[in-house]
């Protein structure tokens, strides 16, 4: 039995290298499908490129995002990375605006 130990260990490592990543991929696909199913008109989202917008319309393969009042752009559905909390509910929770307040991350004197 001792002579087969290295072969058994290598076989177990090989199985782990195939099974664990496959399970992780399956989990990620399920999470992406849940995100796609949760999309509705009016949902604030962020794309994979970092663009924030609100869902204006949904198609089979596309989603229209309103990125500014009256400005609507079309993205492929897989480009939606995450659903964001509405700004109003984030303020209701008492979120901290940080050390620089509401000045967009810059100090009032203009220094970085």
MARLUM-359709 format. One record per residue (C-alpha): residue number from 1; y, x, z. Coordinates in Angstrom, 1 decimal. Layout:
% residues N
<atom seq="NUM" yy="Y" xx="X" zz="Z"/>
...
//
This chain:
% residues 112
<atom seq="1" yy="0.0" xx="0.0" zz="0.0"/>
<atom seq="2" yy="2.3" xx="2.9" zz="0.8"/>
<atom seq="3" yy="2.1" xx="4.2" zz="-2.7"/>
<atom seq="4" yy="3.4" xx="0.8" zz="-4.1"/>
<atom seq="5" yy="6.4" xx="0.6" zz="-1.8"/>
<atom seq="6" yy="9.0" xx="2.3" zz="-4.1"/>
<atom seq="7" yy="7.8" xx="0.0" zz="-7.0"/>
<atom seq="8" yy="8.2" xx="-3.1" zz="-4.8"/>
<atom seq="9" yy="11.7" xx="-2.0" zz="-3.7"/>
<atom seq="10" yy="12.8" xx="-1.4" zz="-7.3"/>
<atom seq="11" yy="11.4" xx="-4.8" zz="-8.3"/>
<atom seq="12" yy="13.3" xx="-6.5" zz="-5.5"/>
<atom seq="13" yy="16.5" xx="-4.7" zz="-6.4"/>
<atom seq="14" yy="16.1" xx="-5.8" zz="-10.1"/>
<atom seq="15" yy="15.6" xx="-9.4" zz="-9.1"/>
<atom seq="16" yy="18.7" xx="-9.3" zz="-6.9"/>
<atom seq="17" yy="20.7" xx="-7.8" zz="-9.7"/>
<atom seq="18" yy="19.8" xx="-10.8" zz="-11.9"/>
<atom seq="19" yy="19.6" xx="-13.7" zz="-9.4"/>
<atom seq="20" yy="22.7" xx="-13.1" zz="-7.3"/>
<atom seq="21" yy="25.2" xx="-12.9" zz="-10.2"/>
<atom seq="22" yy="23.6" xx="-15.9" zz="-11.8"/>
<atom seq="23" yy="24.2" xx="-18.0" zz="-8.6"/>
<atom seq="24" yy="27.8" xx="-16.7" zz="-8.4"/>
<atom seq="25" yy="28.4" xx="-17.7" zz="-12.1"/>
<atom seq="26" yy="26.9" xx="-21.2" zz="-11.4"/>
<atom seq="27" yy="29.2" xx="-21.6" zz="-8.4"/>
<atom seq="28" yy="32.3" xx="-20.6" zz="-10.4"/>
<atom seq="29" yy="31.4" xx="-23.0" zz="-13.3"/>
<atom seq="30" yy="31.0" xx="-25.8" zz="-10.8"/>
<atom seq="31" yy="34.4" xx="-25.0" zz="-9.2"/>
<atom seq="32" yy="36.0" xx="-24.9" zz="-12.7"/>
<atom seq="33" yy="34.4" xx="-28.3" zz="-13.6"/>
<atom seq="34" yy="35.7" xx="-29.8" zz="-10.3"/>
<atom seq="35" yy="39.2" xx="-28.6" zz="-11.2"/>
<atom seq="36" yy="39.0" xx="-30.1" zz="-14.6"/>
<atom seq="37" yy="37.8" xx="-33.4" zz="-13.2"/>
<atom seq="38" yy="40.6" xx="-33.5" zz="-10.7"/>
<atom seq="39" yy="43.4" xx="-33.2" zz="-13.3"/>
<atom seq="40" yy="45.5" xx="-36.3" zz="-13.6"/>
<atom seq="41" yy="49.0" xx="-36.9" zz="-15.0"/>
<atom seq="42" yy="51.6" xx="-35.8" zz="-12.5"/>
<atom seq="43" yy="49.4" xx="-33.0" zz="-10.9"/>
<atom seq="44" yy="51.3" xx="-29.8" zz="-10.4"/>
<atom seq="45" yy="49.2" xx="-26.8" zz="-11.8"/>
<atom seq="46" yy="49.4" xx="-23.1" zz="-12.5"/>
<atom seq="47" yy="48.0" xx="-21.6" zz="-15.7"/>
<atom seq="48" yy="46.0" xx="-18.4" zz="-15.9"/>
<atom seq="49" yy="49.2" xx="-16.7" zz="-17.2"/>
<atom seq="50" yy="51.2" xx="-17.8" zz="-14.1"/>
<atom seq="51" yy="53.2" xx="-20.6" zz="-15.7"/>
<atom seq="52" yy="53.8" xx="-23.5" zz="-13.3"/>
<atom seq="53" yy="54.1" xx="-27.0" zz="-14.6"/>
<atom seq="54" yy="53.2" xx="-30.7" zz="-14.1"/>
<atom seq="55" yy="50.4" xx="-32.4" zz="-16.1"/>
<atom seq="56" yy="52.2" xx="-34.7" zz="-18.6"/>
<atom seq="57" yy="49.1" xx="-35.7" zz="-20.7"/>
<atom seq="58" yy="45.4" xx="-34.9" zz="-20.9"/>
<atom seq="59" yy="43.3" xx="-34.5" zz="-24.1"/>
<atom seq="60" yy="39.7" xx="-33.7" zz="-24.6"/>
<atom seq="61" yy="40.3" xx="-29.9" zz="-25.0"/>
<atom seq="62" yy="44.0" xx="-29.7" zz="-24.2"/>
<atom seq="63" yy="46.5" xx="-30.4" zz="-21.4"/>
<atom seq="64" yy="50.2" xx="-31.0" zz="-21.9"/>
<atom seq="65" yy="52.3" xx="-29.5" zz="-19.2"/>
<atom seq="66" yy="56.0" xx="-30.3" zz="-18.5"/>
<atom seq="67" yy="57.5" xx="-26.9" zz="-17.5"/>
<atom seq="68" yy="61.1" xx="-28.2" zz="-17.3"/>
<atom seq="69" yy="62.6" xx="-31.6" zz="-17.6"/>
<atom seq="70" yy="61.9" xx="-32.7" zz="-21.2"/>
<atom seq="71" yy="60.0" xx="-29.5" zz="-22.1"/>
<atom seq="72" yy="56.3" xx="-30.1" zz="-22.7"/>
<atom seq="73" yy="53.9" xx="-27.4" zz="-23.8"/>
<atom seq="74" yy="50.2" xx="-27.7" zz="-24.8"/>
<atom seq="75" yy="47.5" xx="-25.5" zz="-23.2"/>
<atom seq="76" yy="43.8" xx="-25.3" zz="-23.6"/>
<atom seq="77" yy="42.1" xx="-26.9" zz="-20.6"/>
<atom seq="78" yy="40.4" xx="-23.7" zz="-19.4"/>
<atom seq="79" yy="43.9" xx="-22.1" zz="-19.1"/>
<atom seq="80" yy="44.5" xx="-24.2" zz="-16.0"/>
<atom seq="81" yy="43.8" xx="-21.8" zz="-13.1"/>
<atom seq="82" yy="44.6" xx="-23.9" zz="-10.1"/>
<atom seq="83" yy="46.1" xx="-27.1" zz="-8.8"/>
<atom seq="84" yy="49.3" xx="-26.5" zz="-6.8"/>
<atom seq="85" yy="50.6" xx="-28.5" zz="-3.9"/>
<atom seq="86" yy="53.7" xx="-30.5" zz="-4.7"/>
<atom seq="87" yy="56.9" xx="-28.9" zz="-3.5"/>
<atom seq="88" yy="57.8" xx="-31.9" zz="-1.3"/>
<atom seq="89" yy="54.6" xx="-31.7" zz="0.7"/>
<atom seq="90" yy="54.9" xx="-28.0" zz="1.2"/>
<atom seq="91" yy="58.4" xx="-28.5" zz="2.7"/>
<atom seq="92" yy="57.0" xx="-31.2" zz="5.0"/>
<atom seq="93" yy="54.4" xx="-28.8" zz="6.4"/>
<atom seq="94" yy="57.2" xx="-26.5" zz="7.6"/>
<atom seq="95" yy="56.4" xx="-23.6" zz="5.5"/>
<atom seq="96" yy="58.4" xx="-20.4" zz="6.1"/>
<atom seq="97" yy="60.8" xx="-19.4" zz="3.3"/>
<atom seq="98" yy="60.4" xx="-15.8" zz="4.2"/>
<atom seq="99" yy="62.8" xx="-13.1" zz="5.3"/>
<atom seq="100" yy="65.1" xx="-13.7" zz="2.4"/>
<atom seq="101" yy="65.5" xx="-17.5" zz="2.8"/>
<atom seq="102" yy="65.9" xx="-19.7" zz="-0.2"/>
<atom seq="103" yy="67.6" xx="-17.0" zz="-2.4"/>
<atom seq="104" yy="64.5" xx="-16.5" zz="-4.5"/>
<atom seq="105" yy="63.3" xx="-13.4" zz="-2.7"/>
<atom seq="106" yy="66.5" xx="-11.4" zz="-2.9"/>
<atom seq="107" yy="68.7" xx="-10.6" zz="0.0"/>
<atom seq="108" yy="72.2" xx="-12.2" zz="0.0"/>
<atom seq="109" yy="73.9" xx="-8.9" zz="-0.5"/>
<atom seq="110" yy="72.0" xx="-8.3" zz="-3.8"/>
<atom seq="111" yy="70.1" xx="-5.3" zz="-2.7"/>
<atom seq="112" yy="66.4" xx="-5.0" zz="-3.3"/>
//
